Amino acid sequence: MDRRQLLKLSLAAGAGLAATTGTAQAAACDTDRTPQQFIPKTGADAKPLDKEFEKYPKCPYCGMDRKEHHKARMLVQYSDDLADGVCSIHCLSLSLGLNIDREPKQIWGPDYGSAAEPRPLVPVDNLVYLIGADLKHAMTKRSKHSFATPSVAKEFQAKYGGSLGNFNDALREAYLDMAGDVAMIRRNREERRRKAAQAKG
């Protein structure tokens, strides 16, 4: 992974998010400028892949069940061994942007082309991303699925369309899609709340 490119993308996202953060939420940590409420809540974890669903069952940014969404889930371990288990590259982009002063040590994504349940996590350096294929994906309208085997990614591309790229390409597109995806998520959640209220009434 191109660390400089990753940090540029994270810096750009962090700058936009910081502009909307109130002063009451701007208390800095003792060691960096990351606001306290955005620090991963679990302790340092030298082996985040071990029993990942027990340690990171829910995405901290949207609340989605990571095991249910195992085909899209991701996991990042920062240089201080704090880890964030998220449901998707959409929420990973939030983690990277908010933890702007933490250098990612390792990032893992799922091998969508595997038949295993749950999908195995693979370092993103070893993944090929299929962006914009006609496939469902958590938290985003435009899918960004990852594959450990390039030939399998090409098979999916031939069937479902989309373009191939690396992790940095997919992360860039996740940031570009953020505004539209957030609007979509808000609409979907409001619709669920409305239906739940009608069911109770």
Secondary structure, 3 states (H helix, E strand, C coil): CCHHHHHHHHHHHHHHHHCCCCHHHCCECCCCCCEHHHCCCCCCCCCCCCCHHHHCCECCCCCCECCCCCCCCEEEEECCCCEEEECCHHHHHHHHHHCCCCCEEEEEEECCCCCCCCCCEEEHHHCEEEECCCCCCCCCCCCEEEECCHHHHHHHHHHHCCEEECHHHHHHHHHHCHHHHHHHHHHHHHHHHHHHHHHHC
